[in-house]
Amino acid sequence: MMRKASAGGAAALHWFKSSYSDSSNSSECVEMAKSPGRVHIRDSKTPDGPRLAFAPAAWAEFIPYAAER
């Protein structure tokens, strides 16, 4: 996992919200973007703020863990 401020190539990413996002509660949304070799995550309330970047394998392992919570 990498943690870095949103800068540089962030504008070139195509961000989208999960189909599971609750549109009635916009304070609890995350957005995701994909780039070669990375899955990027950010808080939709602060799109210019920090973001996380995961290797695809790490993201794939995280999803089942998060689904259990």
N, CA, C and O atoms as a Maestro MAE file, in Angstrom:
{
 s_m_m2io_version
 :::
 2.0.0
}

f_m_ct {
 s_m_title
 :::
 protein
 m_atom[276] {
  # First column is atom index #
  i_m_mmod_type
  r_m_x_coord
  r_m_y_coord
  r_m_z_coord
  i_m_residue_number
  s_m_chain_name
  s_m_pdb_residue_name
  s_m_pdb_atom_name
  i_m_atomic_number
  :::
  1 25 0.841 -1.169 0.000 1 A "MET " " N  " 7
  2 3 0.000 0.000 0.000 1 A "MET " " CA " 6
  3 2 0.886 1.231 0.000 1 A "MET " " C  " 6
  4 15 1.912 1.265 0.679 1 A "MET " " O  " 8
  5 25 0.496 2.229 -0.750 2 A "MET " " N  " 7
  6 3 1.200 3.508 -0.776 2 A "MET " " CA " 6
  7 2 0.229 4.564 -0.266 2 A "MET " " C  " 6
  8 15 -0.973 4.490 -0.523 2 A "MET " " O  " 8
  9 25 0.747 5.528 0.443 3 A "ARG " " N  " 7
  10 3 -0.081 6.641 0.880 3 A "ARG " " CA " 6
  11 2 0.608 7.907 0.414 3 A "ARG " " C  " 6
  12 15 1.765 8.153 0.757 3 A "ARG " " O  " 8
  13 25 -0.102 8.715 -0.369 4 A "LYS " " N  " 7
  14 3 0.501 9.940 -0.873 4 A "LYS " " CA " 6
  15 2 -0.583 10.975 -1.082 4 A "LYS " " C  " 6
  16 15 -1.759 10.651 -1.246 4 A "LYS " " O  " 8
  17 25 -0.165 12.214 -1.073 5 A "ALA " " N  " 7
  18 3 -1.106 13.301 -1.312 5 A "ALA " " CA " 6
  19 2 -1.568 13.262 -2.749 5 A "ALA " " C  " 6
  20 15 -0.844 12.815 -3.638 5 A "ALA " " O  " 8
  21 25 -2.778 13.734 -2.967 6 A "SER " " N  " 7
  22 3 -3.323 13.808 -4.316 6 A "SER " " CA " 6
  23 2 -2.610 14.906 -5.080 6 A "SER " " C  " 6
  24 15 -2.816 16.091 -4.818 6 A "SER " " O  " 8
  25 25 -1.795 14.521 -6.000 7 A "ALA " " N  " 7
  26 3 -1.046 15.508 -6.783 7 A "ALA " " CA " 6
  27 2 -0.614 14.858 -8.076 7 A "ALA " " C  " 6
  28 15 -0.726 13.645 -8.248 7 A "ALA " " O  " 8
  29 25 -0.127 15.664 -8.967 8 A "GLY " " N  " 7
  30 3 0.407 15.134 -10.210 8 A "GLY " " CA " 6
  31 2 -0.622 14.421 -11.044 8 A "GLY " " C  " 6
  32 15 -1.520 15.062 -11.591 8 A "GLY " " O  " 8
  33 25 -0.519 13.096 -11.161 9 A "GLY " " N  " 7
  34 3 -1.367 12.321 -12.034 9 A "GLY " " CA " 6
  35 2 -2.786 12.104 -11.548 9 A "GLY " " C  " 6
  36 15 -3.562 11.444 -12.238 9 A "GLY " " O  " 8
  37 25 -3.158 12.625 -10.399 10 A "ALA " " N  " 7
  38 3 -4.497 12.399 -9.853 10 A "ALA " " CA " 6
  39 2 -5.583 12.900 -10.783 10 A "ALA " " C  " 6
  40 15 -6.649 12.290 -10.867 10 A "ALA " " O  " 8
  41 25 -5.339 13.989 -11.479 11 A "ALA " " N  " 7
  42 3 -6.348 14.549 -12.370 11 A "ALA " " CA " 6
  43 2 -6.588 13.630 -13.561 11 A "ALA " " C  " 6
  44 15 -7.676 13.645 -14.135 11 A "ALA " " O  " 8
  45 25 -5.605 12.837 -13.940 12 A "ALA " " N  " 7
  46 3 -5.731 11.963 -15.094 12 A "ALA " " CA " 6
  47 2 -6.510 10.684 -14.777 12 A "ALA " " C  " 6
  48 15 -6.906 9.965 -15.695 12 A "ALA " " O  " 8
  49 25 -6.732 10.393 -13.516 13 A "LEU " " N  " 7
  50 3 -7.450 9.185 -13.136 13 A "LEU " " CA " 6
  51 2 -8.954 9.365 -13.331 13 A "LEU " " C  " 6
  52 15 -9.479 10.466 -13.169 13 A "LEU " " O  " 8
  53 25 -9.638 8.286 -13.677 14 A "HIS " " N  " 7
  54 3 -11.093 8.298 -13.812 14 A "HIS " " CA " 6
  55 2 -11.688 7.735 -12.520 14 A "HIS " " C  " 6
  56 15 -11.708 6.521 -12.317 14 A "HIS " " O  " 8
  57 25 -12.170 8.618 -11.655 15 A "TRP " " N  " 7
  58 3 -12.701 8.243 -10.345 15 A "TRP " " CA " 6
  59 2 -14.170 7.867 -10.462 15 A "TRP " " C  " 6
  60 15 -14.915 8.478 -11.228 15 A "TRP " " O  " 8
  61 25 -14.586 6.855 -9.697 16 A "PHE " " N  " 7
  62 3 -16.003 6.478 -9.665 16 A "PHE " " CA " 6
  63 2 -16.360 5.965 -8.283 16 A "PHE " " C  " 6
  64 15 -15.497 5.508 -7.533 16 A "PHE " " O  " 8
  65 25 -17.650 6.047 -7.955 17 A "LYS " " N  " 7
  66 3 -18.149 5.553 -6.670 17 A "LYS " " CA " 6
  67 2 -18.677 4.137 -6.860 17 A "LYS " " C  " 6
  68 15 -19.103 3.757 -7.950 17 A "LYS " " O  " 8
  69 25 -18.641 3.386 -5.807 18 A "SER " " N  " 7
  70 3 -19.173 2.033 -5.824 18 A "SER " " CA " 6
  71 2 -20.676 2.053 -6.058 18 A "SER " " C  " 6
  72 15 -21.371 2.981 -5.645 18 A "SER " " O  " 8
  73 25 -21.158 1.030 -6.717 19 A "SER " " N  " 7
  74 3 -22.605 0.896 -6.884 19 A "SER " " CA " 6
  75 2 -23.274 0.624 -5.538 19 A "SER " " C  " 6
  76 15 -24.494 0.737 -5.421 19 A "SER " " O  " 8
  77 25 -22.491 0.271 -4.531 20 A "TYR " " N  " 7
  78 3 -23.016 0.048 -3.192 20 A "TYR " " CA " 6
  79 2 -23.062 1.327 -2.364 20 A "TYR " " C  " 6
  80 15 -23.557 1.303 -1.237 20 A "TYR " " O  " 8
  81 25 -22.562 2.436 -2.887 21 A "SER " " N  " 7
  82 3 -22.578 3.705 -2.155 21 A "SER " " CA " 6
  83 2 -24.011 4.135 -1.903 21 A "SER " " C  " 6
  84 15 -24.875 4.007 -2.770 21 A "SER " " O  " 8
  85 25 -24.246 4.638 -0.722 22 A "ASP " " N  " 7
  86 3 -25.573 5.105 -0.328 22 A "ASP " " CA " 6
  87 2 -25.700 6.563 -0.727 22 A "ASP " " C  " 6
  88 15 -25.129 7.428 -0.063 22 A "ASP " " O  " 8
  89 25 -26.421 6.855 -1.777 23 A "SER " " N  " 7
  90 3 -26.533 8.232 -2.263 23 A "SER " " CA " 6
  91 2 -27.272 9.134 -1.294 23 A "SER " " C  " 6
  92 15 -27.184 10.356 -1.412 23 A "SER " " O  " 8
  93 25 -28.001 8.570 -0.335 24 A "SER " " N  " 7
  94 3 -28.705 9.397 0.642 24 A "SER " " CA " 6
  95 2 -27.785 9.867 1.764 24 A "SER " " C  " 6
  96 15 -28.157 10.742 2.546 24 A "SER " " O  " 8
  97 25 -26.585 9.291 1.849 25 A "ASN " " N  " 7
  98 3 -25.641 9.668 2.899 25 A "ASN " " CA " 6
  99 2 -24.285 9.951 2.256 25 A "ASN " " C  " 6
  100 15 -23.391 9.105 2.274 25 A "ASN " " O  " 8
  101 25 -24.144 11.134 1.697 26 A "SER " " N  " 7
  102 3 -22.917 11.467 0.948 26 A "SER " " CA " 6
  103 2 -21.690 11.607 1.826 26 A "SER " " C  " 6
  104 15 -20.583 11.749 1.307 26 A "SER " " O  " 8
  105 25 -21.853 11.572 3.152 27 A "SER " " N  " 7
  106 3 -20.690 11.704 4.030 27 A "SER " " CA " 6
  107 2 -19.948 10.389 4.203 27 A "SER " " C  " 6
  108 15 -18.931 10.348 4.896 27 A "SER " " O  " 8
  109 25 -20.424 9.325 3.596 28 A "GLU " " N  " 7
  110 3 -19.790 8.020 3.770 28 A "GLU " " CA " 6
  111 2 -19.412 7.376 2.446 28 A "GLU " " C  " 6
  112 15 -19.603 6.172 2.276 28 A "GLU " " O  " 8
  113 25 -18.886 8.141 1.515 29 A "CYS " " N  " 7
  114 3 -18.532 7.591 0.205 29 A "CYS " " CA " 6
  115 2 -17.026 7.611 -0.014 29 A "CYS " " C  " 6
  116 15 -16.324 8.540 0.386 29 A "CYS " " O  " 8
  117 25 -16.570 6.578 -0.650 30 A "VAL " " N  " 7
  118 3 -15.202 6.554 -1.151 30 A "VAL " " CA " 6
  119 2 -15.287 6.427 -2.658 30 A "VAL " " C  " 6
  120 15 -16.285 5.949 -3.197 30 A "VAL " " O  " 8
  121 25 -14.247 6.854 -3.325 31 A "GLU " " N  " 7
  122 3 -14.161 6.733 -4.774 31 A "GLU " " CA " 6
  123 2 -12.940 5.898 -5.114 31 A "GLU " " C  " 6
  124 15 -11.969 5.846 -4.359 31 A "GLU " " O  " 8
  125 25 -13.007 5.254 -6.252 32 A "MET " " N  " 7
  126 3 -11.946 4.361 -6.701 32 A "MET " " CA " 6
  127 2 -11.541 4.741 -8.118 32 A "MET " " C  " 6
  128 15 -12.364 5.204 -8.909 32 A "MET " " O  " 8
  129 25 -10.279 4.540 -8.425 33 A "ALA " " N  " 7
  130 3 -9.773 4.715 -9.792 33 A "ALA " " CA " 6
  131 2 -8.719 3.641 -10.021 33 A "ALA " " C  " 6
  132 15 -8.042 3.212 -9.086 33 A "ALA " " O  " 8
  133 25 -8.586 3.216 -11.263 34 A "LYS " " N  " 7
  134 3 -7.571 2.212 -11.604 34 A "LYS " " CA " 6
  135 2 -6.538 2.820 -12.535 34 A "LYS " " C  " 6
  136 15 -6.857 3.635 -13.402 34 A "LYS " " O  " 8
  137 25 -5.317 2.414 -12.341 35 A "SER " " N  " 7
  138 3 -4.229 2.756 -13.256 35 A "SER " " CA " 6
  139 2 -3.389 1.489 -13.401 35 A "SER " " C  " 6
  140 15 -3.571 0.548 -12.627 35 A "SER " " O  " 8
  141 25 -2.497 1.441 -14.349 36 A "PRO " " N  " 7
  142 3 -1.685 0.230 -14.500 36 A "PRO " " CA " 6
  143 2 -0.944 -0.111 -13.202 36 A "PRO " " C  " 6
  144 15 -0.114 0.665 -12.729 36 A "PRO " " O  " 8
  145 25 -1.248 -1.258 -12.643 37 A "GLY " " N  " 7
  146 3 -0.558 -1.727 -11.451 37 A "GLY " " CA " 6
  147 2 -1.014 -1.126 -10.144 37 A "GLY " " C  " 6
  148 15 -0.393 -1.390 -9.114 37 A "GLY " " O  " 8
  149 25 -2.085 -0.320 -10.130 38 A "ARG " " N  " 7
  150 3 -2.546 0.302 -8.883 38 A "ARG " " CA " 6
  151 2 -4.061 0.445 -8.867 38 A "ARG " " C  " 6
  152 15 -4.699 0.631 -9.903 38 A "ARG " " O  " 8
  153 25 -4.621 0.352 -7.661 39 A "VAL " " N  " 7
  154 3 -6.016 0.687 -7.396 39 A "VAL " " CA " 6
  155 2 -5.971 1.861 -6.422 39 A "VAL " " C  " 6
  156 15 -5.397 1.747 -5.338 39 A "VAL " " O  " 8
  157 25 -6.564 2.974 -6.796 40 A "HIS " " N  " 7
  158 3 -6.521 4.200 -5.995 40 A "HIS " " CA " 6
  159 2 -7.848 4.402 -5.280 40 A "HIS " " C  " 6
  160 15 -8.913 4.159 -5.849 40 A "HIS " " O  " 8
  161 25 -7.778 4.851 -4.025 41 A "ILE " " N  " 7
  162 3 -8.955 5.091 -3.207 41 A "ILE " " CA " 6
  163 2 -8.833 6.484 -2.612 41 A "ILE " " C  " 6
  164 15 -7.752 6.894 -2.189 41 A "ILE " " O  " 8
  165 25 -9.974 7.227 -2.579 42 A "ARG " " N  " 7
  166 3 -9.981 8.541 -1.941 42 A "ARG " " CA " 6
  167 2 -11.353 8.795 -1.321 42 A "ARG " " C  " 6
  168 15 -12.331 8.123 -1.648 42 A "ARG " " O  " 8
  169 25 -11.407 9.759 -0.439 43 A "ASP " " N  " 7
  170 3 -12.650 10.201 0.187 43 A "ASP " " CA " 6
  171 2 -13.358 11.138 -0.785 43 A "ASP " " C  " 6
  172 15 -12.763 12.111 -1.247 43 A "ASP " " O  " 8
  173 25 -14.600 10.860 -1.095 44 A "SER " " N  " 7
  174 3 -15.314 11.677 -2.083 44 A "SER " " CA " 6
  175 2 -15.565 13.102 -1.605 44 A "SER " " C  " 6
  176 15 -15.789 13.996 -2.422 44 A "SER " " O  " 8
  177 25 -15.531 13.325 -0.290 45 A "LYS " " N  " 7
  178 3 -15.740 14.683 0.236 45 A "LYS " " CA " 6
  179 2 -14.524 15.575 0.032 45 A "LYS " " C  " 6
  180 15 -14.656 16.798 -0.025 45 A "LYS " " O  " 8
  181 25 -13.344 14.977 -0.079 46 A "THR " " N  " 7
  182 3 -12.116 15.746 -0.264 46 A "THR " " CA " 6
  183 2 -11.330 15.180 -1.443 46 A "THR " " C  " 6
  184 15 -10.296 14.540 -1.250 46 A "THR " " O  " 8
  185 25 -11.811 15.410 -2.654 47 A "PRO " " N  " 7
  186 3 -11.158 14.808 -3.825 47 A "PRO " " CA " 6
  187 2 -9.731 15.276 -4.059 47 A "PRO " " C  " 6
  188 15 -8.964 14.592 -4.737 47 A "PRO " " O  " 8
  189 25 -9.361 16.425 -3.515 48 A "ASP " " N  " 7
  190 3 -7.974 16.893 -3.668 48 A "ASP " " CA " 6
  191 2 -7.108 16.488 -2.485 48 A "ASP " " C  " 6
  192 15 -5.932 16.846 -2.425 48 A "ASP " " O  " 8
  193 25 -7.680 15.746 -1.545 49 A "GLY " " N  " 7
  194 3 -6.954 15.329 -0.349 49 A "GLY " " CA " 6
  195 2 -6.150 14.067 -0.582 49 A "GLY " " C  " 6
  196 15 -5.919 13.666 -1.723 49 A "GLY " " O  " 8
  197 25 -5.726 13.445 0.501 50 A "PRO " " N  " 7
  198 3 -4.907 12.232 0.399 50 A "PRO " " CA " 6
  199 2 -5.661 11.096 -0.275 50 A "PRO " " C  " 6
  200 15 -6.891 11.064 -0.295 50 A "PRO " " O  " 8
  201 25 -4.898 10.178 -0.818 51 A "ARG " " N  " 7
  202 3 -5.489 8.967 -1.384 51 A "ARG " " CA " 6
  203 2 -4.577 7.792 -1.056 51 A "ARG " " C  " 6
  204 15 -3.405 7.964 -0.723 51 A "ARG " " O  " 8
  205 25 -5.133 6.619 -1.157 52 A "LEU " " N  " 7
  206 3 -4.366 5.395 -0.956 52 A "LEU " " CA " 6
  207 2 -4.220 4.701 -2.301 52 A "LEU " " C  " 6
  208 15 -5.107 4.791 -3.150 52 A "LEU " " O  " 8
  209 25 -3.115 4.017 -2.495 53 A "ALA " " N  " 7
  210 3 -2.903 3.243 -3.713 53 A "ALA " " CA " 6
  211 2 -2.463 1.839 -3.313 53 A "ALA " " C  " 6
  212 15 -1.523 1.665 -2.537 53 A "ALA " " O  " 8
  213 25 -3.150 0.858 -3.849 54 A "PHE " " N  " 7
  214 3 -2.878 -0.547 -3.542 54 A "PHE " " CA " 6
  215 2 -2.449 -1.279 -4.811 54 A "PHE " " C  " 6
  216 15 -2.873 -0.937 -5.914 54 A "PHE " " O  " 8
  217 25 -1.620 -2.272 -4.638 55 A "ALA " " N  " 7
  218 3 -1.357 -3.211 -5.730 55 A "ALA " " CA " 6
  219 2 -2.646 -4.002 -5.940 55 A "ALA " " C  " 6
  220 15 -3.360 -4.259 -4.971 55 A "ALA " " O  " 8
  221 25 -2.965 -4.394 -7.166 56 A "PRO " " N  " 7
  222 3 -4.211 -5.120 -7.410 56 A "PRO " " CA " 6
  223 2 -4.378 -6.372 -6.538 56 A "PRO " " C  " 6
  224 15 -5.490 -6.660 -6.095 56 A "PRO " " O  " 8
  225 25 -3.318 -7.106 -6.290 57 A "ALA " " N  " 7
  226 3 -3.419 -8.306 -5.456 57 A "ALA " " CA " 6
  227 2 -3.783 -7.951 -4.015 57 A "ALA " " C  " 6
  228 15 -4.581 -8.651 -3.391 57 A "ALA " " O  " 8
  229 25 -3.212 -6.883 -3.486 58 A "ALA " " N  " 7
  230 3 -3.531 -6.452 -2.125 58 A "ALA " " CA " 6
  231 2 -4.991 -6.006 -2.042 58 A "ALA " " C  " 6
  232 15 -5.675 -6.302 -1.062 58 A "ALA " " O  " 8
  233 25 -5.468 -5.295 -3.068 59 A "TRP " " N  " 7
  234 3 -6.868 -4.850 -3.089 59 A "TRP " " CA " 6
  235 2 -7.804 -6.063 -3.150 59 A "TRP " " C  " 6
  236 15 -8.821 -6.100 -2.457 59 A "TRP " " O  " 8
  237 25 -7.464 -7.038 -3.968 60 A "ALA " " N  " 7
  238 3 -8.289 -8.239 -4.095 60 A "ALA " " CA " 6
  239 2 -8.369 -9.007 -2.778 60 A "ALA " " C  " 6
  240 15 -9.399 -9.613 -2.482 60 A "ALA " " O  " 8
  241 25 -7.308 -8.991 -1.991 61 A "GLU " " N  " 7
  242 3 -7.328 -9.645 -0.685 61 A "GLU " " CA " 6
  243 2 -8.128 -8.823 0.328 61 A "GLU " " C  " 6
  244 15 -8.743 -9.394 1.228 61 A "GLU " " O  " 8
  245 25 -8.129 -7.509 0.199 62 A "PHE " " N  " 7
  246 3 -8.829 -6.637 1.129 62 A "PHE " " CA " 6
  247 2 -10.349 -6.727 0.975 62 A "PHE " " C  " 6
  248 15 -11.061 -6.680 1.978 62 A "PHE " " O  " 8
  249 25 -10.854 -6.853 -0.226 63 A "ILE " " N  " 7
  250 3 -12.297 -6.818 -0.486 63 A "ILE " " CA " 6
  251 2 -13.063 -7.867 0.320 63 A "ILE " " C  " 6
  252 15 -14.051 -7.503 0.958 63 A "ILE " " O  " 8
  253 25 -12.679 -9.129 0.334 64 A "PRO " " N  " 7
  254 3 -13.426 -10.104 1.151 64 A "PRO " " CA " 6
  255 2 -13.369 -9.765 2.653 64 A "PRO " " C  " 6
  256 15 -14.347 -9.962 3.373 64 A "PRO " " O  " 8
  257 25 -12.239 -9.264 3.110 65 A "TYR " " N  " 7
  258 3 -12.097 -8.851 4.505 65 A "TYR " " CA " 6
  259 2 -13.100 -7.745 4.835 65 A "TYR " " C  " 6
  260 15 -13.800 -7.821 5.844 65 A "TYR " " O  " 8
  261 25 -13.168 -6.722 3.987 66 A "ALA " " N  " 7
  262 3 -14.067 -5.598 4.222 66 A "ALA " " CA " 6
  263 2 -15.534 -6.024 4.135 66 A "ALA " " C  " 6
  264 15 -16.379 -5.507 4.866 66 A "ALA " " O  " 8
  265 25 -15.827 -6.955 3.251 67 A "ALA " " N  " 7
  266 3 -17.214 -7.404 3.084 67 A "ALA " " CA " 6
  267 2 -17.742 -8.108 4.337 67 A "ALA " " C  " 6
  268 15 -18.949 -8.139 4.577 67 A "ALA " " O  " 8
  269 25 -16.837 -8.664 5.124 68 A "GLU " " N  " 7
  270 3 -17.241 -9.343 6.373 68 A "GLU " " CA " 6
  271 2 -17.556 -8.360 7.486 68 A "GLU " " C  " 6
  272 15 -18.183 -8.741 8.475 68 A "GLU " " O  " 8
  273 25 -17.144 -7.119 7.357 69 A "ARG " " N  " 7
  274 3 -17.306 -6.130 8.423 69 A "ARG " " CA " 6
  275 2 -18.583 -5.377 8.279 69 A "ARG " " C  " 6
  276 15 -18.880 -4.503 9.094 69 A "ARG " " O  " 8
  :::
 }
 m_bond[275] {
  # First column is bond index #
  i_m_from
  i_m_to
  i_m_order
  :::
  1 1 2 1
  2 2 3 1
  3 3 4 2
  4 3 5 1
  5 5 6 1
  6 6 7 1
  7 7 8 2
  8 7 9 1
  9 9 10 1
  10 10 11 1
  11 11 12 2
  12 11 13 1
  13 13 14 1
  14 14 15 1
  15 15 16 2
  16 15 17 1
  17 17 18 1
  18 18 19 1
  19 19 20 2
  20 19 21 1
  21 21 22 1
  22 22 23 1
  23 23 24 2
  24 23 25 1
  25 25 26 1
  26 26 27 1
  27 27 28 2
  28 27 29 1
  29 29 30 1
  30 30 31 1
  31 31 32 2
  32 31 33 1
  33 33 34 1
  34 34 35 1
  35 35 36 2
  36 35 37 1
  37 37 38 1
  38 38 39 1
  39 39 40 2
  40 39 41 1
  41 41 42 1
  42 42 43 1
  43 43 44 2
  44 43 45 1
  45 45 46 1
  46 46 47 1
  47 47 48 2
  48 47 49 1
  49 49 50 1
  50 50 51 1
  51 51 52 2
  52 51 53 1
  53 53 54 1
  54 54 55 1
  55 55 56 2
  56 55 57 1
  57 57 58 1
  58 58 59 1
  59 59 60 2
  60 59 61 1
  61 61 62 1
  62 62 63 1
  63 63 64 2
  64 63 65 1
  65 65 66 1
  66 66 67 1
  67 67 68 2
  68 67 69 1
  69 69 70 1
  70 70 71 1
  71 71 72 2
  72 71 73 1
  73 73 74 1
  74 74 75 1
  75 75 76 2
  76 75 77 1
  77 77 78 1
  78 78 79 1
  79 79 80 2
  80 79 81 1
  81 81 82 1
  82 82 83 1
  83 83 84 2
  84 83 85 1
  85 85 86 1
  86 86 87 1
  87 87 88 2
  88 87 89 1
  89 89 90 1
  90 90 91 1
  91 91 92 2
  92 91 93 1
  93 93 94 1
  94 94 95 1
  95 95 96 2
  96 95 97 1
  97 97 98 1
  98 98 99 1
  99 99 100 2
  100 99 101 1
  101 101 102 1
  102 102 103 1
  103 103 104 2
  104 103 105 1
  105 105 106 1
  106 106 107 1
  107 107 108 2
  108 107 109 1
  109 109 110 1
  110 110 111 1
  111 111 112 2
  112 111 113 1
  113 113 114 1
  114 114 115 1
  115 115 116 2
  116 115 117 1
  117 117 118 1
  118 118 119 1
  119 119 120 2
  120 119 121 1
  121 121 122 1
  122 122 123 1
  123 123 124 2
  124 123 125 1
  125 125 126 1
  126 126 127 1
  127 127 128 2
  128 127 129 1
  129 129 130 1
  130 130 131 1
  131 131 132 2
  132 131 133 1
  133 133 134 1
  134 134 135 1
  135 135 136 2
  136 135 137 1
  137 137 138 1
  138 138 139 1
  139 139 140 2
  140 139 141 1
  141 141 142 1
  142 142 143 1
  143 143 144 2
  144 143 145 1
  145 145 146 1
  146 146 147 1
  147 147 148 2
  148 147 149 1
  149 149 150 1
  150 150 151 1
  151 151 152 2
  152 151 153 1
  153 153 154 1
  154 154 155 1
  155 155 156 2
  156 155 157 1
  157 157 158 1
  158 158 159 1
  159 159 160 2
  160 159 161 1
  161 161 162 1
  162 162 163 1
  163 163 164 2
  164 163 165 1
  165 165 166 1
  166 166 167 1
  167 167 168 2
  168 167 169 1
  169 169 170 1
  170 170 171 1
  171 171 172 2
  172 171 173 1
  173 173 174 1
  174 174 175 1
  175 175 176 2
  176 175 177 1
  177 177 178 1
  178 178 179 1
  179 179 180 2
  180 179 181 1
  181 181 182 1
  182 182 183 1
  183 183 184 2
  184 183 185 1
  185 185 186 1
  186 186 187 1
  187 187 188 2
  188 187 189 1
  189 189 190 1
  190 190 191 1
  191 191 192 2
  192 191 193 1
  193 193 194 1
  194 194 195 1
  195 195 196 2
  196 195 197 1
  197 197 198 1
  198 198 199 1
  199 199 200 2
  200 199 201 1
  201 201 202 1
  202 202 203 1
  203 203 204 2
  204 203 205 1
  205 205 206 1
  206 206 207 1
  207 207 208 2
  208 207 209 1
  209 209 210 1
  210 210 211 1
  211 211 212 2
  212 211 213 1
  213 213 214 1
  214 214 215 1
  215 215 216 2
  216 215 217 1
  217 217 218 1
  218 218 219 1
  219 219 220 2
  220 219 221 1
  221 221 222 1
  222 222 223 1
  223 223 224 2
  224 223 225 1
  225 225 226 1
  226 226 227 1
  227 227 228 2
  228 227 229 1
  229 229 230 1
  230 230 231 1
  231 231 232 2
  232 231 233 1
  233 233 234 1
  234 234 235 1
  235 235 236 2
  236 235 237 1
  237 237 238 1
  238 238 239 1
  239 239 240 2
  240 239 241 1
  241 241 242 1
  242 242 243 1
  243 243 244 2
  244 243 245 1
  245 245 246 1
  246 246 247 1
  247 247 248 2
  248 247 249 1
  249 249 250 1
  250 250 251 1
  251 251 252 2
  252 251 253 1
  253 253 254 1
  254 254 255 1
  255 255 256 2
  256 255 257 1
  257 257 258 1
  258 258 259 1
  259 259 260 2
  260 259 261 1
  261 261 262 1
  262 262 263 1
  263 263 264 2
  264 263 265 1
  265 265 266 1
  266 266 267 1
  267 267 268 2
  268 267 269 1
  269 269 270 1
  270 270 271 1
  271 271 272 2
  272 271 273 1
  273 273 274 1
  274 274 275 1
  275 275 276 2
  :::
 }
}
